[in-house]
Amino acid sequence: MTPKQGLSWYVKWIASFFLIAAMVVRSIDASNFLDIVLSLVGVAGWFWVGWLWKDRALLVLNSLAIFILLAGIL
């Protein structure tokens, strides 16, 4: 069970909003750069949640996603 109303609760919902926004941008083929930036903010937020929860799976998944998205920007 995940903690409610703590810092991680807010971060995970905000990060999820950014990831959903990135999917919307991607689905309407609006802007590849905006998609990457929104995705980057979302996975960075989930990385932070993984750090707060000390969850290695979230840390590994999102650190790789951050690297991949930053490579896409460069």
The 8 nearest C-alpha neighbors of each residue, nearest first, counted from 0:
[[1, 2, 3, 52, 8, 7, 4, 5],
 [0, 2, 3, 8, 7, 52, 5, 4],
 [1, 3, 5, 8, 0, 4, 7, 6],
 [4, 2, 5, 8, 1, 7, 9, 6],
 [3, 5, 8, 6, 2, 9, 7, 1],
 [6, 4, 8, 7, 3, 2, 9, 10],
 [7, 5, 8, 9, 10, 4, 3, 11],
 [6, 8, 10, 9, 48, 5, 11, 51],
 [9, 7, 5, 11, 6, 4, 10, 3],
 [8, 10, 12, 6, 7, 11, 13, 5],
 [9, 11, 7, 13, 12, 8, 14, 44],
 [10, 12, 14, 8, 9, 13, 7, 15],
 [13, 11, 15, 9, 14, 10, 16, 8],
 [12, 14, 16, 10, 15, 11, 9, 17],
 [15, 13, 41, 44, 11, 17, 16, 12],
 [14, 16, 12, 18, 13, 17, 11, 41],
 [17, 15, 13, 19, 14, 18, 20, 12],
 [18, 16, 41, 20, 14, 15, 19, 37],
 [17, 19, 21, 41, 15, 38, 20, 16],
 [20, 18, 22, 16, 21, 17, 15, 23],
 [19, 21, 17, 23, 18, 22, 16, 24],
 [22, 20, 34, 18, 24, 37, 19, 23],
 [23, 21, 25, 19, 20, 24, 26, 18],
 [22, 24, 20, 26, 25, 21, 19, 27],
 [23, 25, 21, 22, 29, 27, 26, 34],
 [26, 24, 22, 28, 23, 27, 34, 21],
 [25, 27, 23, 28, 24, 22, 29, 21],
 [26, 28, 29, 24, 25, 23, 30, 22],
 [29, 27, 25, 26, 30, 24, 31, 23],
 [30, 28, 27, 24, 25, 31, 26, 33],
 [31, 29, 33, 32, 28, 34, 24, 25],
 [30, 32, 34, 33, 35, 29, 25, 28],
 [31, 33, 35, 34, 30, 36, 72, 37],
 [34, 32, 36, 30, 35, 31, 37, 24],
 [33, 35, 21, 31, 37, 32, 36, 24],
 [34, 36, 38, 32, 33, 37, 39, 68],
 [37, 35, 39, 33, 38, 34, 32, 40],
 [38, 36, 21, 40, 34, 39, 17, 35],
 [39, 37, 41, 35, 18, 36, 40, 21],
 [38, 40, 36, 42, 41, 37, 35, 43],
 [41, 39, 43, 37, 38, 42, 44, 36],
 [42, 40, 14, 17, 38, 18, 44, 39],
 [41, 43, 45, 44, 39, 61, 40, 46],
 [44, 42, 46, 40, 41, 45, 39, 47],
 [43, 45, 14, 47, 41, 42, 46, 10],
 [44, 46, 48, 42, 47, 43, 11, 49],
 [47, 45, 43, 49, 61, 44, 58, 48],
 [46, 48, 50, 44, 45, 49, 51, 43],
 [49, 47, 45, 51, 50, 46, 7, 52],
 [48, 50, 54, 57, 46, 52, 58, 47],
 [49, 51, 53, 47, 48, 52, 46, 54],
 [50, 52, 48, 49, 53, 47, 7, 54],
 [51, 53, 49, 54, 50, 48, 7, 47],
 [54, 52, 50, 51, 49, 55, 58, 48],
 [55, 53, 49, 52, 57, 56, 58, 50],
 [54, 56, 58, 57, 59, 53, 49, 50],
 [55, 57, 59, 58, 54, 60, 49, 61],
 [58, 56, 49, 60, 55, 54, 59, 61],
 [57, 59, 55, 49, 46, 56, 61, 60],
 [60, 58, 62, 56, 57, 61, 55, 63],
 [61, 59, 57, 63, 58, 62, 56, 64],
 [60, 62, 64, 46, 63, 58, 42, 59],
 [61, 63, 65, 59, 64, 60, 58, 66],
 [64, 62, 66, 61, 65, 60, 67, 59],
 [63, 65, 61, 67, 62, 66, 68, 60],
 [66, 64, 62, 68, 63, 67, 61, 69],
 [65, 67, 63, 69, 64, 68, 70, 62],
 [66, 68, 64, 70, 65, 69, 63, 71],
 [69, 67, 71, 65, 70, 66, 64, 39],
 [70, 68, 72, 66, 71, 67, 65, 73],
 [71, 69, 67, 73, 68, 72, 66, 65],
 [72, 70, 68, 69, 73, 67, 35, 66],
 [71, 73, 69, 70, 68, 35, 32, 36],
 [72, 70, 71, 69, 68, 67, 66, 32]]
